[in-house]
Amino acid sequence: MLMTEEFKLRNYISTRIGFGEGLVEAERKNRNIIALGTDITASVGMQIFKDAFPDNFYSIGIAEQNAVGIAGGFALSGMIPVFSTYGVFSAMRTLDQIRITLCYNNLHVIIGGAHAGISVGPDGATHQALEDMAVMRVLPNMTVLSPCDYTQTRLLTQMAVEQLSGPVYIRYGREPMPDFTFTNQKIEIGKAQIFIEGNDISIIATGHLLWESIKAAKSLAKKGISAEVINIHTIKPIDKETIINTARKTGFIVTAEEHQISGGLGSAVAEVLSEYLPTKMGFIGMNDQFGESGQPMELMQKYGMTSEAIETKCINLLQS
């Protein structure tokens, strides 16, 4: 799916705001959402929904596993429950309950994985969700979404409520990040977006690293290297067709994610290509380690999740 309208940086705004606003817009159409908070309602964007629809919000307290069970009960009663907390809790502390209560029964529950990635910053390693996509994408019946900016988070949250029928994990961050996609963008769950067409190498990115990948592609163009940039906003089900087509076109793939390299986007893309079209690959992401406390952009720089790191990875791969 080629993006036909020019994208540009409009603002810096957190994707958690997009999650909260997306829920509000979906409820205005649906009138069937029940939101469950777990003591950090404002921090994960749920306060926006609570303020708009206070009768549809329940505070569960610091009891994430219990919240999943309650969400399952609401889903069986015909409601559309939304449960959100930090990704380290919503994807991992609750894994058993999500697997058995939600996925085994294929219940339509929206799970918000907030504060994802290293850009959480000062909260440190314990609160930086760097394994959540790997954990969630192996669960049967689970859809995993990883939007790239505020606008896309708002749109995909609405779509998750309105269009899907099983459990959905939506990954989003805390820090204000570039907002550069447009409200009327062509977007479809399970279908990648081609942001820049290229012929020499393909950069496949997700989440906050899409903007860094666009910057890297523009810098590579000045060096005479034509990089294709693809946004994978749906980690599961992944768009095999677009991945295979771009690999066939360029012959080189670099994946970029704010997540552990093992098990995340890079692994998902490699799984596709190993079966259909083995391709030389490079990986940008967390390299089998925990993060630390620090300023978000300093951590992105230290752990190699910047446009400069992506550009260097592309050049090295082309020269290999």
C-alpha positions as MATLAB code, in Angstrom:
seq = 'MLMTEEFKLRNYISTRIGFGEGLVEAERKNRNIIALGTDITASVGMQIFKDAFPDNFYSIGIAEQNAVGIAGGFALSGMIPVFSTYGVFSAMRTLDQIRITLCYNNLHVIIGGAHAGISVGPDGATHQALEDMAVMRVLPNMTVLSPCDYTQTRLLTQMAVEQLSGPVYIRYGREPMPDFTFTNQKIEIGKAQIFIEGNDISIIATGHLLWESIKAAKSLAKKGISAEVINIHTIKPIDKETIINTARKTGFIVTAEEHQISGGLGSAVAEVLSEYLPTKMGFIGMNDQFGESGQPMELMQKYGMTSEAIETKCINLLQS';
ca = [
       0.000    0.000    0.000;
       1.847    3.090   -1.278;
       1.340    6.306    0.662;
       0.219    8.703   -2.061;
       0.155   11.916   -0.009;
       3.324   13.623    1.166;
       4.019   13.185    4.869;
       5.617   15.929    6.947;
       6.450   16.600   10.561;
       3.584   18.584   12.066;
       4.098   18.281   15.781;
       5.608   16.275   18.616;
       2.910   14.416   20.537;
       2.803   11.170   22.479;
       1.185    8.088   20.980;
      -0.531    7.501   24.321;
      -2.689   10.538   23.562;
      -3.671    8.915   20.287;
      -4.701    5.756   22.130;
      -6.965    7.658   24.527;
      -8.517    9.812   21.809;
      -9.035    6.785   19.579;
     -11.032    5.081   22.324;
     -13.188    8.166   22.793;
     -13.966    8.391   19.080;
     -14.750    4.668   18.918;
     -17.098    4.924   21.912;
     -18.982    7.814   20.348;
     -19.811    5.488   17.456;
     -20.071    2.201   19.343;
     -21.400    3.039   22.823;
     -20.235   -0.370   24.024;
     -16.724    0.135   25.422;
     -15.782   -0.572   29.040;
     -12.383    0.792   30.087;
     -10.403   -0.701   32.971;
      -7.709    1.323   34.708;
      -4.902   -0.076   36.844;
      -3.805    2.853   39.011;
      -1.875    4.679   36.242;
      -4.857    5.879   34.215;
      -3.493    9.283   33.202;
      -0.014    7.948   32.488;
      -1.220    5.533   29.800;
      -3.727    7.840   28.072;
      -6.875    6.333   29.592;
      -7.765    9.501   31.513;
      -9.000   10.963   28.230;
     -11.609    8.218   28.000;
     -12.439    8.380   31.703;
     -13.134   12.110   31.490;
     -15.364   11.687   28.434;
     -17.258    8.597   29.634;
     -16.899    8.277   33.424;
     -19.743    5.746   33.668;
     -17.851    3.392   31.350;
     -14.642    3.409   33.382;
     -13.674    1.179   36.313;
     -10.515    1.485   38.377;
      -9.188   -1.966   39.242;
      -6.113   -0.774   41.128;
      -2.708   -2.416   40.967;
      -4.181   -5.773   40.000;
      -3.330   -6.298   36.345;
      -4.001  -10.046   36.256;
      -7.395   -9.506   37.845;
      -8.141   -6.790   35.280;
      -7.674   -9.304   32.459;
     -10.176  -11.655   34.080;
     -12.681   -8.831   34.529;
     -12.151   -7.808   30.903;
     -12.871  -11.359   29.821;
     -16.128  -11.321   31.760;
     -17.219   -8.069   30.145;
     -16.372   -9.478   26.710;
     -18.495  -12.565   27.353;
     -21.327  -10.203   28.322;
     -21.229   -8.489   24.945;
     -19.182   -5.419   25.847;
     -15.843   -4.355   24.314;
     -13.425   -4.053   27.237;
     -10.161   -2.122   27.082;
      -7.392   -2.793   29.561;
      -4.219   -0.696   29.565;
      -1.084   -0.358   31.647;
       2.659   -0.261   31.036;
       3.637   -2.807   28.384;
       5.900   -4.664   30.819;
       2.796   -5.407   32.876;
       0.071   -5.704   30.244;
       2.072   -8.105   28.053;
       4.127  -10.067   30.582;
       2.782   -9.893   34.121;
      -0.616  -10.900   32.733;
       0.607  -13.444   30.170;
      -1.078  -16.508   31.663;
      -4.433  -14.735   31.991;
      -4.219  -13.292   28.473;
      -3.314  -16.681   27.010;
      -6.051  -18.705   28.710;
      -8.857  -16.205   29.347;
      -8.616  -14.028   26.242;
      -6.778  -15.901   23.497;
      -8.050  -19.418   24.181;
     -11.614  -18.094   24.154;
     -10.870  -15.633   21.322;
     -12.457  -12.735   23.208;
     -12.545   -9.223   21.778;
     -10.495   -7.337   24.358;
      -8.223   -4.387   23.540;
      -4.943   -4.503   25.484;
      -2.959   -1.270   25.650;
       0.795   -1.744   26.002;
       1.945    1.715   27.079;
       5.454    3.030   27.753;
       6.896    0.675   25.145;
      10.528    0.776   24.089;
      13.693    2.379   25.389;
      12.270    5.904   24.959;
      10.423    5.577   28.282;
      13.725    6.947   29.536;
      14.124    7.641   33.289;
      11.766    4.839   34.364;
      14.641    2.453   33.626;
      14.967   -1.191   32.655;
      12.110   -2.537   34.778;
       9.576   -0.329   32.981;
      10.933   -0.401   29.424;
       8.880   -2.893   27.411;
      11.368   -4.403   24.971;
       9.995   -7.938   24.740;
       6.252   -7.354   24.456;
       5.853   -7.818   20.701;
       7.707  -11.135   20.872;
       5.494  -12.384   23.685;
       2.202  -11.227   22.198;
       2.763  -12.326   18.610;
       3.189  -15.997   19.495;
      -0.265  -16.209   21.077;
      -2.976  -17.797   18.903;
      -5.830  -15.445   17.911;
      -3.875  -12.337   18.989;
      -3.529   -9.305   16.701;
      -0.485   -7.123   17.442;
      -0.434   -3.461   16.382;
       2.541   -1.100   16.555;
       1.570    2.334   15.172;
       4.218    4.855   14.168;
       2.842    8.152   15.511;
      -0.038    9.851   17.343;
      -2.323   10.025   14.304;
      -1.827    6.404   13.371;
      -2.318    5.272   16.973;
      -5.650    7.112   17.101;
      -6.800    5.541   13.833;
      -5.637    1.985   14.596;
      -7.217    2.100   18.070;
     -10.576    2.938   16.502;
     -10.132    0.195   13.908;
      -9.213   -2.360   16.573;
     -12.496   -1.640   18.354;
     -14.694   -1.421   15.277;
     -13.245   -3.973   12.831;
     -11.688   -6.833   14.786;
     -13.290   -9.590   16.819;
     -10.523  -11.253   18.862;
      -7.884  -10.038   21.348;
      -5.749   -7.093   20.215;
      -2.480   -5.775   21.660;
      -1.685   -2.142   20.795;
       1.840   -0.961   21.517;
       2.489    2.736   22.170;
       4.913    5.061   23.939;
       5.095    7.845   26.486;
       7.399   10.543   25.116;
       6.241   13.155   22.598;
       7.416   11.892   19.206;
       7.095   13.190   15.625;
       3.536   13.139   14.289;
       3.795   12.964   10.519;
       1.046   10.793    9.046;
      -2.280   12.215    7.958;
      -5.835   11.574    9.105;
      -7.086   10.291    5.745;
      -4.134    7.952    5.199;
      -4.748    4.620    3.512;
      -4.474    2.169    6.365;
      -5.577   -1.421    6.716;
      -4.852   -3.809    9.574;
      -2.489   -6.491    8.270;
      -1.282   -4.409    5.316;
       2.058   -2.574    5.316;
       2.514    0.982    4.064;
       5.255    1.971    1.621;
       6.343    5.472    2.603;
       9.266    5.848    0.199;
       9.885    3.788   -2.909;
      13.468    2.688   -3.564;
      15.556    0.206   -5.518;
      18.821   -0.428   -3.655;
      17.839   -1.471   -0.132;
      14.645   -1.802    1.930;
      14.190   -0.406    5.433;
      11.288   -2.097    7.204;
      10.391   -0.273   10.406;
       7.751   -0.130   13.113;
       6.716    2.323   15.816;
       8.876    5.340   16.588;
      11.690    4.083   14.376;
       9.708    4.693   11.203;
      10.476    8.415   11.427;
      14.149    7.623   12.010;
      14.047    5.334    8.966;
      12.584    8.107    6.798;
      15.378   10.427    7.916;
      17.937    7.712    7.152;
      16.501    7.174    3.667;
      16.702   10.884    2.875;
      20.323   10.973    3.991;
      21.143    7.851    1.952;
      19.583    9.478   -1.102;
      22.176   12.258   -0.879;
      24.831    9.531   -1.145;
      23.212    8.042   -4.226;
      21.544    5.126   -2.395;
      17.851    4.579   -3.091;
      16.192    3.172    0.047;
      12.633    1.894    0.187;
      10.926    2.624    3.523;
       8.070    0.416    4.697;
       5.935    0.797    7.806;
       4.834   -2.448    9.464;
       2.139   -1.217   11.829;
       0.666   -4.733   12.111;
       3.196   -7.139   13.566;
       0.617   -9.923   13.495;
      -0.801  -10.810   11.020;
       2.263   -9.598    9.122;
       2.088   -8.531    5.481;
       4.057  -11.313    3.801;
       3.325  -10.082    0.283;
       4.841   -6.629    0.777;
       7.896   -8.052    2.548;
       8.556  -10.561   -0.236;
       7.994   -7.982   -2.974;
      10.389   -5.435   -1.499;
      13.032   -8.121   -0.885;
      12.734   -9.249   -4.489;
      13.014   -5.647   -5.645;
      16.095   -4.550   -3.654;
      17.790   -7.712   -2.413;
      18.723   -6.177    0.948;
      16.583   -5.662    4.090;
      17.233   -3.682    7.276;
      14.617   -3.873   10.026;
      14.274   -1.165   12.681;
      12.369   -1.457   15.945;
      12.422   -0.131   19.504;
      12.343   -3.694   20.833;
      14.611   -6.670   21.301;
      15.917   -7.835   17.927;
      15.148  -11.425   18.905;
      11.462  -12.213   18.574;
      10.288   -8.832   17.347;
       9.841   -7.260   13.923;
      13.247   -8.410   12.699;
      12.513  -12.010   13.596;
       9.037  -11.814   12.050;
      10.436  -10.489    8.757;
      13.234  -13.088    8.782;
      10.679  -15.859    9.277;
       8.839  -14.749    6.156;
      11.949  -14.414    4.023;
      13.548  -17.660    5.185;
      10.505  -19.499    3.868;
       9.804  -17.607    0.658;
      12.875  -15.603   -0.407;
      16.134  -15.789    1.621;
      17.584  -12.265    1.672;
      20.568  -10.500    3.220;
      19.379   -8.719    6.363;
      20.572   -6.278    8.989;
      18.835   -5.549   12.290;
      18.363   -2.358   14.325;
      16.975   -2.816   17.824;
      17.938   -3.815   21.352;
      20.699   -6.382   21.171;
      19.899   -8.925   23.902;
      20.257   -6.599   26.871;
      18.227   -4.527   29.290;
      17.996   -0.761   29.096;
      18.786    1.751   31.820;
      17.597    5.041   33.237;
      18.362    8.134   31.174;
      16.915   10.771   28.914;
      14.939    9.189   26.052;
      16.979   10.536   23.145;
      20.251    9.796   24.925;
      19.158    6.175   25.323;
      18.085    5.952   21.690;
      21.534    7.189   20.731;
      23.403    4.874   23.089;
      21.559    1.754   21.965;
      21.738    2.533   18.261;
      18.101    3.345   17.498;
      18.636    6.508   15.440;
      18.601    7.515   11.789;
      22.399    7.577   11.816;
      22.560    3.977   13.052;
      20.047    2.877   10.437;
      21.991    4.627    7.686;
      25.252    3.023    8.772;
      23.619   -0.411    8.926;
      22.312    0.015    5.370;
      25.707    1.079    4.003;
      27.500   -1.786    5.749;
      24.975   -4.317    4.480;
      25.321   -3.082    0.902;
      29.097   -3.389    1.169;
      29.010   -6.876    2.697;
];
